[in-house]
Amino acid sequence: MRKRYLEHGSSVGNISGLIHVRKNTYVYYGFTIRKSSRNAFNRSNSYLINKRDVNGCIDNYYGRDFALSEALRTIERLNDGKGYEN
């Protein structure tokens, strides 16, 4: 029997600021995080980070991480003004 995703809750419930929008889409402090599925070339899941500009016209791409926690840390570094450096 196949389990429905929404019936069993979300694993992001304890992370403040993270909103689970759809099955593979999250919003964290204005950034959109999309979960990519696995395929023959990409053996693991990846998370793509995007954010709309101030006018809402252009969708800026900020990177790709291989864990949700890494994507959240990348967004926190961007919000702190540190960029991609540690």
LUMVEX-465853 format. One line per 4 residues: their letters; for each residue x, y, z of C-alpha. Coordinates in steps of 0.5 Angstrom, whole numbers, m for minus. Example, Ala and Ser with C-alpha at 12.3 -4.5 7.8 and 13.67 -1.06 7.14 Angstrom:
! LUMVEX-465853
AS	25:m9:16 | 27:m2:14
! end
This chain:
! LUMVEX-465853
MRKR	0:0:0 | 3:7:m2 | 3:12:4 | 1:19:2
YLEH	6:24:4 | 2:29:7 | m2:24:12 | 5:23:16
GSSV	7:30:17 | 13:34:15 | 20:33:18 | 21:40:17
GNIS	16:42:23 | 22:44:28 | 26:49:24 | 23:56:25
GLIH	22:60:19 | 22:54:14 | 15:53:11 | 13:47:7
VRKN	9:49:1 | 9:43:m3 | 11:36:m4 | 18:38:m6
TYVY	18:46:m5 | 20:50:1 | 21:57:3 | 26:60:8
YGFT	27:67:9 | 24:69:2 | 29:64:m1 | 25:58:m5
IRKS	28:51:m4 | 26:46:m9 | 28:39:m8 | 30:35:m15
SRNA	29:28:m15 | 34:22:m17 | 36:20:m23 | 41:16:m27
FNRS	46:21:m27 | 44:24:m20 | 44:19:m15 | 42:23:m9
NSYL	37:28:m8 | 39:36:m9 | 36:42:m7 | 36:48:m11
INKR	36:55:m8 | 32:61:m12 | 30:68:m10 | 26:73:m14
DVNG	29:80:m15 | 26:86:m11 | 21:87:m17 | 19:80:m18
CIDN	21:80:m25 | 28:75:m25 | 29:69:m21 | 36:69:m19
YYGR	39:62:m18 | 44:61:m11 | 46:54:m12 | 45:47:m11
DFAL	46:43:m4 | 46:36:m3 | 42:36:4 | 37:41:6
SEAL	41:43:12 | 46:45:7 | 41:49:3 | 39:52:10
RTIE	46:54:12 | 47:57:5 | 41:62:6 | 43:64:13
RLND	50:66:10 | 47:70:5 | 43:73:9 | 48:75:14
GKGY	52:78:8 | 58:73:8 | 56:70:1 | 58:63:0
EN	65:63:4 | 65:59:11
! end
